[in-house]
């Protein structure tokens, strides 16, 4: 299990248990509250929303940490959390509120699919399509009725997922663990 994914899951669980969603979620009218660009990804609209997002985070975070170092994974999660809210603010004016770590999960899903193309690409594509179909029809019922799921951000996260870890790995000077994983699987 990834220590970084566990830490992020703990932050999300604490935000859910003790945080005020209205004070931490992204709200378009409160865009001067700069902390919301980070905190929005860590708060959730309900228990089911939290549990399903954290289950995906723990699996995808563990798989991603086999490809890159913990430092790169942590930087990826934080970058994706802030960037997704900024992109929503700049490009999707119809969205008034946003919360949840699913966009970060899509970034990790893209990274895992890119890092393990033969093994995980089909699974990643299948999961992404299933989630897109569920959010397109709001089959999950996670979000309040006035908040539409942000499928555009999910798709953007999936597409950019392979790029963020690579860029951060070079910027931070970390080495990929991909070779070690490949050698370990060959045994």
C-alpha positions in Angstrom: 0.0 0.0 0.0 1.3 3.4 -0.9 2.2 5.6 2.1 1.4 8.7 0.1 -2.0 7.4 -1.0 -2.8 6.4 2.7 -1.8 10.0 3.8 -4.0 11.6 1.2 -6.9 9.2 2.1 -6.4 10.2 5.8 -6.6 13.9 4.9 -9.8 13.3 2.9 -11.3 11.3 5.8 -10.4 14.0 8.3 -11.8 16.7 6.1 -15.0 14.7 5.8 -15.3 14.0 9.5 -14.3 17.4 10.8 -14.3 19.8 7.9 -17.1 22.1 6.6 -17.7 21.3 2.9 -19.1 24.7 2.3 -15.9 26.4 3.6 -13.5 24.0 1.7 -15.2 23.2 -1.6 -14.6 25.3 -4.7 -17.4 27.8 -5.1 -17.2 30.2 -8.1 -18.5 33.1 -6.1 -15.7 32.6 -3.5 -12.8 32.4 -6.0 -10.8 34.9 -3.9 -10.6 32.3 -1.2 -7.4 30.8 -2.7 -7.3 27.8 -0.3 -10.3 26.4 -2.1 -8.2 25.7 -5.1 -6.4 23.1 -3.0 -8.9 22.0 -0.5 -11.7 21.3 -3.0 -10.2 18.0 -4.0 -10.0 16.7 -0.4 -13.6 17.3 0.7 -16.5 15.2 -0.5 -20.3 15.5 -0.7 -21.2 12.4 1.2 -20.0 9.1 2.6 -20.5 7.1 -0.6 -18.6 9.8 -2.6 -15.7 9.6 -0.2 -15.5 5.8 0.1 -15.5 5.2 -3.7 -13.0 7.9 -4.4 -10.7 6.7 -1.6 -10.9 3.1 -2.7 -9.8 4.2 -6.2 -7.1 6.4 -4.7 -5.6 3.6 -2.7 -5.4 1.2 -5.6 -4.2 3.8 -8.2 -1.8 5.5 -5.8 -0.2 2.1 -5.0 0.2 1.2 -8.6 1.5 4.7 -9.5 4.0 4.6 -6.7 5.5 1.5 -8.3 6.3 3.7 -11.3 7.6 6.8 -9.6 9.0 7.8 -6.2 6.8 8.8 -3.3 8.0 12.4 -3.7 6.8 12.5 -7.4 3.5 10.9 -6.4 2.9 13.5 -3.7 3.8 16.3 -6.0 1.5 14.8 -8.7 -1.4 14.6 -6.3 -1.0 18.2 -5.1 -0.4 19.6 -8.6 -3.5 17.7 -10.0 -5.6 18.9 -7.0 -4.8 22.5 -7.6 -4.6 22.4 -11.4 -8.0 20.7 -11.8 -9.8 23.4 -9.8 -7.9 26.2 -11.7 -8.9 24.6 -15.0 -12.5 24.3 -13.9 -12.5 28.0 -12.9 -10.9 29.2 -16.1 -12.7 27.0 -18.7 -16.0 25.8 -17.3 -18.0 28.9 -16.1 -21.2 26.8 -15.8 -19.8 24.9 -12.8 -20.5 26.8 -9.6 -19.2 24.2 -7.1 -16.7 21.3 -7.1 -15.4 18.8 -4.5 -13.8 15.4 -4.6 -10.5 13.7 -5.5 -11.8 11.9 -8.6 -9.9 14.1 -11.0 -6.7 13.2 -9.1 -7.7 9.6 -9.5 -8.0 10.1 -13.2 -4.5 11.6 -13.4 -3.2 8.5 -11.5 -5.2 6.3 -13.8 -3.6 7.9 -16.9 -0.2 7.5 -15.3 -0.7 3.9 -14.5 -2.0 3.1 -18.0 0.9 4.9 -19.6 3.4 3.2 -17.2 2.0 -0.3 -17.6 0.6 -0.2 -21.2 0.3 -3.9 -21.7 -1.1 -4.8 -18.4 -3.2 -1.8 -17.3 -4.2 0.2 -20.3 -7.3 -1.9 -21.1 -8.3 -1.8 -17.4 -7.8 1.9 -17.2 -9.8 2.6 -20.3 -12.6 0.3 -19.2 -12.8 2.0 -15.7 -12.6 5.5 -17.3 -15.4 4.7 -19.7 -17.6 3.1 -16.9 -17.1 6.1 -14.7 -17.8 8.5 -17.6 -21.0 6.7 -18.3 -22.0 6.8 -14.6 -21.3 10.5 -14.3 -22.9 11.4 -17.6 -26.2 10.1 -16.2 -25.4 10.9 -12.6 -26.1 7.3 -11.8 -24.1 7.5 -8.6 -26.2 10.4 -7.1 -23.0 11.6 -5.2 -23.3 15.2 -6.0 -26.2 17.5 -4.9 -28.8 17.8 -7.7 -27.6 21.3 -8.6 -24.0 20.1 -9.2 -23.3 18.3 -12.4 -20.3 15.8 -12.5 -17.2 17.3 -14.0 -16.7 14.8 -16.8 -14.6 17.3 -18.8 -12.0 17.4 -15.9 -12.1 13.6 -15.5 -11.2 13.3 -19.2 -8.5 15.9 -19.0 -7.1 14.2 -15.9 -6.9 10.9 -17.8 -5.2 12.4 -20.8 -2.6 14.4 -18.8 -2.0 11.7 -16.3 1.0 10.3 -18.0 2.6 13.8 -18.4 2.5 15.2 -14.9 4.6 12.4 -13.3 7.2 12.7 -16.1 7.5 16.5 -15.9 7.7 16.4 -12.1 10.2 13.6 -12.1 12.5 15.7 -14.2 11.9 18.9 -12.2 12.5 17.2 -8.8 15.3 15.0 -10.1 13.7 11.7 -9.1 14.3 8.4 -11.0 11.5 6.2 -12.2 11.0 2.9 -10.5 9.7 1.4 -13.7 12.8 -0.6 -14.4 12.7 -2.1 -10.9 9.1 -3.1 -11.3 9.7 -4.6 -14.7 12.6 -6.7 -13.3 10.5 -7.7 -10.3 7.6 -8.9 -12.5 10.0 -10.9 -14.8 11.1 -13.1 -12.0 
